[in-house]
Amino acid sequence: MGALIPFDNTYARLPASFHMAIAPQRRAAPKLLQLNRPLAEELGIDTEFLTSEGAEILSNSARAEGADPIALAYAGHQFGQFVPRLGDGRALLLGEVVDRNGQRRDIQLKGSGPTPFSRQGDGLAALGPVLREYLVSEAMHALGVPTTRSLAIVSTGESVYRETELPGAVLTRIAASHIRVGTFQYFAARGDEAALRELADYSIARHQPDAVDAPDRYRRLLDGIAIRQADLIARWMLLGFVHGVMNTDNMAISGETIDYGPCAFLDAYDPSSVFSSIDRGGRYAYANQPAIAQWNLARLAECLLPLLSTDEAEAMGQATGALTLFAERFNAAYRAGLLRKIGLSDDAEEANWTLAQELLRRMGETKADFTATFRNLASAEASDDQAGTLIQRPELQDWLATWRERLPHEPGSVEGRAADMRRENPAFIPRNQRVEEVIRAAVDDGDLEPFRAFHAALSRPYDDQPEAQRWADPGPAAPYRTFCGT
């Protein structure tokens, strides 16, 4: 194998307690099904090499020169219950590269086989969940949401046994890092302050480099994570995204969305929406996501208390300040974003914000389609004749009249506002029923063309694409449940 992936590994050089080495585990017949060529080029990886030899490496059947495969140690609160030892049970960090923009990126294989953290699991992934993560993570990137990326899908030529026999696959995931809140919890639970400090210093160097030499660097790390998470969750809420499993081991300190197992998007607007089959109590419902993110951040702050200050009251004050910062940042980002979605600016009289909240209330009462309602508002601003079913909904007529009264007070032209609204409100999202449709075609019939057509439409989510209109349609209304894919 040639040295055609420019590895520059750093996490593997941290102490042995941070990870465990993983040897290659040959899969029966690795085959490259999907390659993200633009991302490969961004990472500085030779695409021809990946096309010809990548299946072996990206299934962990062979080791690339310079790779240092490891499974990462971490803990986590899962649905509120603390588990002191989780770790990469079906994933491994192949190595790191510095991309063409100078950013360090992890290359991780997901579904490549058992690790010492597998806890009697097989460490494998079925093709369906791999297709879901590839499709949704790349759609989130196109939507402008900070997210892990998907580089490749490799089929293994082997079966994975869940409720039924399924084809196996491995996802190659790219991330700014795979450091999680649960990584800090792993060492804090063991009382290993030296390892906790080393992890914090490594995290600062990687994600908060301006604070490396600062005397308050740990407070700045915590504040930075709070800001990134607040901005991320605001984006989720503004797009109707429901993560589905916001455990602390699924909260990346980089501020990227990570782990797309039971995720979904709102069709009918309902703040209490839960799609995950394992979230029986609705802990991770759509409307709960900001509070859960702050709860997770509080668990991180608890871990960092010994580093923040030797004075307990001072440390608690800094931790509380970070939680307050999260709330303030989220509220500001969400408010500004929701107002942009309806073409209005913030104002001191609160009239615009009241109008935005009233729209959501009526959408909830009528179970209006979240994505289509906001997208149609842009058409309603540009021309009454292009607003589709939105204009015809009697329960919105007086709201629309009040909204139109507000618009002349906004700066810019009608056309400019409509264009701005289209840039905020996508026409295409990973519609739940369409995601299932393309997964079924691939898994049941071996047909990847629907997956690729949907992916192509999702790569331009804010553009009108008449030829791809079927992918904007939510499909038949039906109860929808998602599963974690383990």
C-alpha positions as CSV (number, residue, x, y, z in Angstrom):
1,M,0.0,0.0,0.0
2,G,1.4,3.4,-0.9
3,A,1.6,6.3,1.6
4,L,-1.1,8.2,-0.3
5,I,-3.1,9.3,2.8
6,P,-1.0,12.1,4.4
7,F,-1.4,11.0,8.0
8,D,-0.2,13.3,10.8
9,N,-1.4,11.6,14.0
10,T,-1.4,13.2,17.4
11,Y,-4.1,11.6,19.5
12,A,-2.4,8.2,19.2
13,R,0.6,9.7,21.0
14,L,-1.4,10.5,24.1
15,P,-1.0,8.0,27.0
16,A,-2.2,4.5,26.8
17,S,-5.2,5.2,29.0
18,F,-6.7,7.3,26.2
19,H,-7.1,4.5,23.6
20,M,-6.3,1.0,22.6
21,A,-4.5,-0.2,19.5
22,I,-6.6,-2.1,16.9
23,A,-5.1,-4.5,14.4
24,P,-6.6,-5.0,10.9
25,Q,-9.5,-7.4,10.8
26,R,-10.0,-8.8,7.3
27,R,-13.5,-8.5,5.8
28,A,-14.7,-11.1,3.3
29,A,-15.0,-9.0,0.2
30,P,-14.6,-5.2,0.7
31,K,-16.1,-3.1,-2.1
32,L,-16.2,0.7,-2.4
33,L,-19.8,1.7,-2.9
34,Q,-19.7,5.5,-2.5
35,L,-16.8,7.9,-2.5
36,N,-17.0,11.6,-1.6
37,R,-14.5,12.9,-4.1
38,P,-14.6,16.6,-3.3
39,L,-14.1,15.8,0.4
40,A,-11.2,13.4,-0.4
41,E,-9.6,16.2,-2.4
42,E,-10.1,18.7,0.4
43,L,-8.3,16.3,2.7
44,G,-5.4,15.9,0.3
45,I,-6.1,12.2,-0.3
46,D,-5.5,10.8,-3.8
47,T,-9.0,9.7,-5.1
48,E,-7.5,7.3,-7.6
49,F,-5.8,5.5,-4.7
50,L,-9.0,5.3,-2.8
51,T,-10.9,4.0,-5.9
52,S,-8.3,1.3,-6.5
53,E,-7.1,0.3,-3.1
54,G,-9.3,2.2,-0.7
55,A,-11.8,-0.6,0.0
56,E,-9.1,-2.6,1.8
57,I,-8.0,0.3,4.0
58,L,-11.4,1.8,4.6
59,S,-12.7,-1.6,5.9
60,N,-9.7,-2.1,8.2
61,S,-8.8,-5.2,6.1
62,A,-5.3,-3.7,5.6
63,R,-3.3,-0.9,7.2
64,A,-2.3,2.1,5.2
65,E,1.2,3.4,5.6
66,G,1.2,6.0,8.4
67,A,-2.1,4.9,9.9
68,D,-2.2,4.2,13.7
69,P,-5.6,2.6,14.3
70,I,-7.0,3.1,17.8
71,A,-10.3,2.8,19.6
72,L,-10.9,5.8,21.9
73,A,-11.9,5.5,25.5
74,Y,-14.8,7.5,26.8
75,A,-17.7,7.3,29.3
76,G,-21.2,8.9,29.1
77,H,-24.6,9.6,30.4
78,Q,-27.0,7.5,28.3
79,F,-30.6,8.7,28.8
80,G,-29.5,10.3,32.1
81,Q,-27.7,7.1,33.4
82,F,-24.0,7.3,33.8
83,V,-21.9,4.5,32.2
84,P,-18.3,4.8,33.3
85,R,-16.8,2.9,30.4
86,L,-18.1,3.0,26.9
87,G,-15.5,3.7,24.2
88,D,-15.4,3.0,20.5
89,G,-17.3,-0.3,20.4
90,R,-17.6,-0.5,16.7
91,A,-15.3,2.3,15.4
92,L,-11.6,3.1,15.2
93,L,-9.6,6.2,14.6
94,L,-7.6,5.4,11.6
95,G,-5.5,8.5,11.9
96,E,-5.5,12.3,11.3
97,V,-4.7,14.5,8.3
98,V,-4.2,18.2,8.0
99,D,-6.4,19.3,5.2
100,R,-5.7,21.8,2.5
101,N,-7.2,24.6,4.7
102,G,-4.7,23.8,7.4
103,Q,-7.4,22.1,9.6
104,R,-6.7,18.9,11.5
105,R,-9.3,16.2,10.7
106,D,-9.9,12.7,12.1
107,I,-10.4,9.8,9.8
108,Q,-12.6,7.2,11.6
109,L,-14.0,3.9,10.4
110,K,-17.4,3.0,11.8
111,G,-18.6,-0.6,11.7
112,S,-15.1,-2.1,11.1
113,G,-15.3,-4.8,13.8
114,P,-15.1,-5.5,17.5
115,T,-12.7,-3.6,19.8
116,P,-11.9,-4.0,23.5
117,F,-14.8,-1.6,24.2
118,S,-17.4,-3.7,22.3
119,R,-19.1,-5.2,25.4
120,Q,-20.1,-8.4,23.7
121,G,-21.2,-6.6,20.5
122,D,-20.0,-7.6,17.1
123,G,-18.6,-4.1,16.3
124,L,-20.2,-4.2,12.8
125,A,-22.6,-1.9,11.0
126,A,-25.4,-2.8,8.6
127,L,-25.6,-1.0,5.2
128,G,-28.8,0.9,6.1
129,P,-27.5,2.9,9.0
130,V,-24.3,3.6,7.1
131,L,-26.3,5.0,4.2
132,R,-28.4,7.1,6.6
133,E,-25.4,8.7,8.2
134,Y,-23.7,9.4,4.9
135,L,-26.8,10.9,3.4
136,V,-27.9,13.0,6.5
137,S,-24.4,14.2,7.5
138,E,-23.6,15.4,4.0
139,A,-27.1,17.0,3.8
140,M,-26.4,18.8,7.1
141,H,-23.1,20.1,5.7
142,A,-24.9,21.5,2.6
143,L,-27.4,23.1,4.9
144,G,-24.6,24.9,6.7
145,V,-24.7,23.0,9.9
146,P,-21.4,22.1,11.7
147,T,-21.2,18.3,11.3
148,T,-19.0,15.3,10.9
149,R,-18.6,14.4,7.2
150,S,-18.8,11.2,5.3
151,L,-15.9,10.2,3.0
152,A,-16.9,6.7,1.9
153,I,-19.1,3.7,2.2
154,V,-17.5,0.2,1.8
155,S,-19.6,-3.0,1.7
156,T,-17.9,-5.8,3.5
157,G,-19.3,-8.8,1.6
158,E,-20.5,-10.2,5.0
159,S,-23.8,-10.3,6.8
160,V,-24.7,-8.5,10.0
161,Y,-27.4,-10.0,12.2
162,R,-29.8,-7.7,13.9
163,E,-33.6,-8.5,13.8
164,T,-32.8,-10.0,10.4
165,E,-29.8,-10.8,8.3
166,L,-28.5,-7.6,6.7
167,P,-25.6,-6.7,4.4
168,G,-22.6,-5.3,6.3
169,A,-20.8,-2.0,5.5
170,V,-18.3,0.4,7.0
171,L,-18.6,4.2,7.0
172,T,-15.5,6.4,6.8
173,R,-16.3,9.5,9.0
174,I,-14.4,12.7,9.0
175,A,-14.4,15.0,12.1
176,A,-12.6,17.9,13.6
177,S,-12.0,15.5,16.4
178,H,-13.8,12.7,18.2
179,I,-13.3,14.2,21.7
180,R,-16.6,14.1,23.5
181,V,-18.0,15.3,26.8
182,G,-17.9,11.6,27.7
183,T,-14.1,11.6,27.1
184,F,-13.7,14.1,30.0
185,Q,-16.1,12.1,32.1
186,Y,-14.0,8.9,31.6
187,F,-11.1,10.4,33.4
188,A,-13.0,12.4,35.9
189,A,-14.9,9.3,37.0
190,R,-11.5,7.7,37.7
191,G,-10.2,10.6,39.6
192,D,-7.3,10.9,37.2
193,E,-6.7,14.6,37.3
194,A,-3.4,14.3,35.4
195,A,-5.1,12.6,32.4
196,L,-7.9,15.1,32.7
197,R,-5.5,18.0,32.5
198,E,-3.6,16.4,29.6
199,L,-6.9,15.9,27.7
200,A,-7.9,19.5,28.4
201,D,-4.6,20.8,27.2
202,Y,-4.7,18.7,24.1
203,S,-8.3,19.9,23.4
204,I,-7.2,23.6,23.9
205,A,-4.4,23.2,21.4
206,R,-6.7,21.6,18.9
207,H,-9.9,23.5,19.3
208,Q,-9.0,26.7,21.3
209,P,-5.5,27.5,20.1
210,D,-5.8,31.2,21.1
211,A,-6.0,30.1,24.7
212,V,-2.9,27.8,24.8
213,D,-0.8,30.1,27.0
214,A,-3.7,31.9,28.7
215,P,-3.8,31.7,32.5
216,D,-7.6,31.1,32.3
217,R,-7.3,28.6,29.5
218,Y,-9.6,26.0,31.0
219,R,-12.4,28.6,31.5
220,R,-11.9,29.7,27.9
221,L,-12.1,26.1,26.8
222,L,-15.4,25.6,28.6
223,D,-16.8,28.9,27.3
224,G,-15.7,28.0,23.7
225,I,-17.5,24.7,23.9
226,A,-20.6,26.4,25.3
227,I,-20.6,28.9,22.4
228,R,-20.1,26.2,19.8
229,Q,-22.9,24.0,21.2
230,A,-25.3,27.0,21.5
231,D,-24.8,27.9,17.9
232,L,-25.1,24.2,16.8
233,I,-28.4,23.6,18.7
234,A,-29.9,26.8,17.4
235,R,-29.2,25.6,13.8
236,W,-30.8,22.2,14.6
237,M,-33.9,23.9,15.9
238,L,-34.2,26.3,13.0
239,L,-34.1,23.4,10.5
240,G,-36.4,21.1,12.4
241,F,-33.7,18.5,13.1
242,V,-34.1,16.0,15.9
243,H,-30.9,14.2,16.9
244,G,-32.6,11.5,18.8
245,V,-29.8,10.4,21.2
246,M,-28.1,13.4,22.8
247,N,-26.1,11.3,25.3
248,T,-23.0,13.0,26.6
249,D,-20.9,10.5,24.6
250,N,-22.6,11.9,21.5
251,M,-21.7,15.6,22.2
252,A,-18.5,16.6,20.5
253,I,-16.5,19.5,22.0
254,S,-15.7,20.7,18.5
255,G,-19.4,21.8,18.1
256,E,-20.0,19.4,15.2
257,T,-23.1,17.2,15.0
258,I,-22.0,13.6,15.6
259,D,-23.7,10.2,15.4
260,Y,-26.8,10.1,13.2
261,G,-28.3,6.8,14.4
262,P,-32.0,7.6,15.3
263,C,-32.1,11.2,13.8
264,A,-35.0,12.6,11.9
265,F,-36.5,15.9,10.6
266,L,-39.8,17.4,11.5
267,D,-42.5,17.0,8.9
268,A,-45.6,18.2,10.7
269,Y,-44.5,20.8,13.3
270,D,-44.9,19.4,16.8
271,P,-42.4,20.5,19.5
272,S,-42.9,17.2,21.4
273,S,-41.8,15.1,18.4
274,V,-39.8,12.0,19.3
275,F,-38.8,9.5,16.6
276,S,-36.3,7.3,18.3
277,S,-37.6,3.9,19.3
278,I,-35.5,3.8,22.4
279,D,-36.5,7.3,23.7
280,R,-39.6,6.1,25.4
281,G,-39.8,9.0,27.8
282,G,-39.2,11.7,25.2
283,R,-36.0,12.9,26.9
284,Y,-34.6,13.9,23.5
285,A,-37.7,15.4,21.9
286,Y,-37.3,18.3,19.5
287,A,-38.2,21.0,22.0
288,N,-36.0,19.5,24.7
289,Q,-32.8,19.7,22.8
290,P,-31.5,23.1,24.1
291,A,-32.1,22.1,27.7
292,I,-30.4,18.7,27.2
293,A,-27.4,20.4,25.5
294,Q,-27.1,22.7,28.6
295,W,-27.4,19.6,30.9
296,N,-24.6,17.9,29.0
297,L,-22.5,21.0,29.3
298,A,-23.1,21.0,33.0
299,R,-21.7,17.5,33.2
300,L,-18.6,18.7,31.3
301,A,-18.3,21.6,33.7
302,E,-18.3,19.2,36.6
303,C,-15.4,17.4,35.1
304,L,-13.4,20.6,34.7
305,L,-14.0,22.0,38.2
306,P,-10.5,20.9,39.5
307,L,-8.9,22.6,36.6
308,L,-10.9,25.8,36.7
309,S,-9.7,26.9,40.2
310,T,-8.4,25.4,43.4
311,D,-11.0,27.5,45.1
312,E,-14.3,25.6,45.0
313,A,-16.5,28.6,45.0
314,E,-14.5,30.2,42.2
315,A,-14.6,27.1,40.1
316,M,-18.4,26.8,40.6
317,G,-18.8,30.4,39.6
318,Q,-16.8,29.9,36.4
319,A,-18.9,26.7,35.6
320,T,-22.1,28.6,36.2
321,G,-20.9,31.4,34.0
322,A,-20.4,29.0,31.1
323,L,-23.9,27.6,31.5
324,T,-25.3,31.1,31.5
325,L,-23.2,31.9,28.4
326,F,-24.7,28.9,26.6
327,A,-28.3,30.0,27.4
328,E,-27.7,33.6,26.3
329,R,-25.9,32.6,23.1
330,F,-28.5,30.0,22.2
331,N,-31.4,32.4,22.8
332,A,-29.8,35.1,20.7
333,A,-28.8,32.8,17.8
334,Y,-32.2,31.1,17.7
335,R,-34.1,34.4,17.9
336,A,-32.1,36.0,15.1
337,G,-32.4,32.9,13.0
338,L,-36.1,32.5,13.4
339,L,-36.6,36.2,12.5
340,R,-34.4,35.8,9.4
341,K,-36.6,32.8,8.3
342,I,-39.6,35.0,8.1
343,G,-37.8,38.0,6.6
344,L,-37.9,40.3,9.6
345,S,-35.2,41.9,11.7
346,D,-35.0,42.2,15.4
347,D,-36.6,45.3,16.9
348,A,-36.8,46.8,20.4
349,E,-40.6,46.7,20.4
350,E,-40.7,42.8,20.3
351,A,-43.4,43.0,17.6
352,N,-41.4,40.9,15.1
353,W,-40.5,38.3,17.7
354,T,-44.1,38.0,18.9
355,L,-45.2,37.5,15.3
356,A,-42.6,34.7,14.8
357,Q,-43.7,32.9,17.9
358,E,-47.3,33.2,16.9
359,L,-46.5,31.5,13.6
360,L,-45.0,28.6,15.4
361,R,-48.0,28.3,17.7
362,R,-50.4,28.2,14.7
363,M,-48.1,25.7,12.9
364,G,-48.2,23.5,16.0
365,E,-52.0,23.7,16.3
366,T,-52.5,22.8,12.6
367,K,-49.5,20.4,12.3
368,A,-48.3,22.4,9.4
369,D,-45.2,21.1,7.5
370,F,-42.2,22.8,9.1
371,T,-39.9,23.0,6.0
372,A,-42.6,23.8,3.4
373,T,-44.2,26.5,5.5
374,F,-41.1,28.6,5.9
375,R,-40.0,28.0,2.2
376,N,-43.4,29.1,1.0
377,L,-43.2,32.3,3.0
378,A,-40.4,33.4,0.7
379,S,-42.7,32.8,-2.3
380,A,-45.5,34.7,-0.4
381,E,-43.1,37.7,0.0
382,A,-42.1,37.6,-3.7
383,S,-45.6,37.0,-5.2
384,D,-49.0,36.0,-3.9
385,D,-49.3,33.7,-6.9
386,Q,-46.3,31.5,-5.9
387,A,-47.1,30.9,-2.3
388,G,-48.8,27.5,-2.9
389,T,-50.9,26.0,-0.2
390,L,-49.7,28.4,2.5
391,I,-51.9,31.2,1.2
392,Q,-54.9,28.9,1.1
393,R,-54.7,27.9,4.7
394,P,-57.5,29.8,6.5
395,E,-55.9,29.5,9.9
396,L,-52.9,31.6,8.6
397,Q,-54.8,34.3,6.8
398,D,-54.8,36.9,9.6
399,W,-51.2,36.1,10.5
400,L,-50.2,36.6,6.9
401,A,-52.0,39.9,6.8
402,T,-50.1,41.1,9.9
403,W,-46.8,39.9,8.5
404,R,-47.4,41.7,5.3
405,E,-48.0,44.9,7.2
406,R,-44.6,44.5,8.9
407,L,-42.7,43.9,5.7
408,P,-42.6,47.5,4.3
409,H,-40.9,48.6,7.5
410,E,-37.9,46.2,6.7
411,P,-34.9,47.4,4.7
412,G,-34.3,46.3,1.2
413,S,-36.5,45.4,-1.7
414,V,-39.2,42.7,-1.9
415,E,-37.0,40.6,-4.2
416,G,-34.0,41.0,-2.0
417,R,-35.9,39.9,1.1
418,A,-37.4,36.9,-0.7
419,A,-33.9,35.8,-1.8
420,D,-32.6,36.2,1.7
421,M,-35.4,34.1,3.0
422,R,-34.7,31.3,0.5
423,R,-31.1,31.3,1.7
424,E,-32.5,30.6,5.2
425,N,-35.3,28.1,4.4
426,P,-34.3,25.0,2.4
427,A,-36.4,23.5,-0.2
428,F,-34.8,20.1,0.3
429,I,-34.0,18.3,3.5
430,P,-33.6,14.5,4.2
431,R,-37.3,13.8,4.3
432,N,-37.8,10.9,6.6
433,Q,-39.9,8.7,4.3
434,R,-37.5,9.5,1.4
435,V,-34.5,8.5,3.5
436,E,-36.2,5.1,4.1
437,E,-37.2,4.8,0.5
438,V,-33.6,5.0,-0.8
439,I,-32.3,2.8,2.0
440,R,-34.8,0.1,1.1
441,A,-33.9,0.3,-2.6
442,A,-30.2,-0.1,-1.7
443,V,-30.6,-2.9,0.9
444,D,-33.4,-4.9,-0.6
445,D,-32.7,-4.4,-4.3
446,G,-29.0,-3.5,-4.4
447,D,-30.0,-0.3,-6.2
448,L,-28.0,2.8,-5.2
449,E,-29.3,5.1,-7.9
450,P,-32.2,6.5,-5.7
451,F,-29.7,7.1,-2.9
452,R,-27.4,9.0,-5.3
453,A,-30.3,11.0,-6.9
454,F,-31.5,12.1,-3.4
455,H,-28.0,12.9,-2.3
456,A,-27.5,15.1,-5.4
457,A,-30.7,17.0,-4.6
458,L,-29.6,17.4,-1.0
459,S,-26.3,18.8,-2.0
460,R,-28.1,22.0,-3.2
461,P,-30.8,22.4,-0.5
462,Y,-31.5,26.1,-1.0
463,D,-31.9,25.9,-4.8
464,D,-35.2,25.4,-6.6
465,Q,-34.7,22.1,-8.5
466,P,-37.9,21.4,-10.5
467,E,-36.4,18.2,-11.9
468,A,-35.8,16.9,-8.3
469,Q,-39.1,18.0,-6.8
470,R,-40.2,14.5,-5.7
471,W,-37.4,14.6,-3.1
472,A,-38.9,17.8,-1.6
473,D,-42.2,16.0,-1.1
474,P,-42.5,14.4,2.4
475,G,-44.2,11.3,1.0
476,P,-47.2,9.6,2.6
477,A,-48.0,10.7,6.1
478,A,-47.3,7.8,8.5
479,P,-45.9,7.2,12.0
480,Y,-42.1,7.3,11.8
481,R,-39.7,5.6,14.0
482,T,-35.9,5.4,13.9
483,F,-33.5,3.0,15.4
484,C,-29.9,3.3,16.7
485,G,-28.4,0.8,14.2
486,T,-26.2,-1.0,16.7
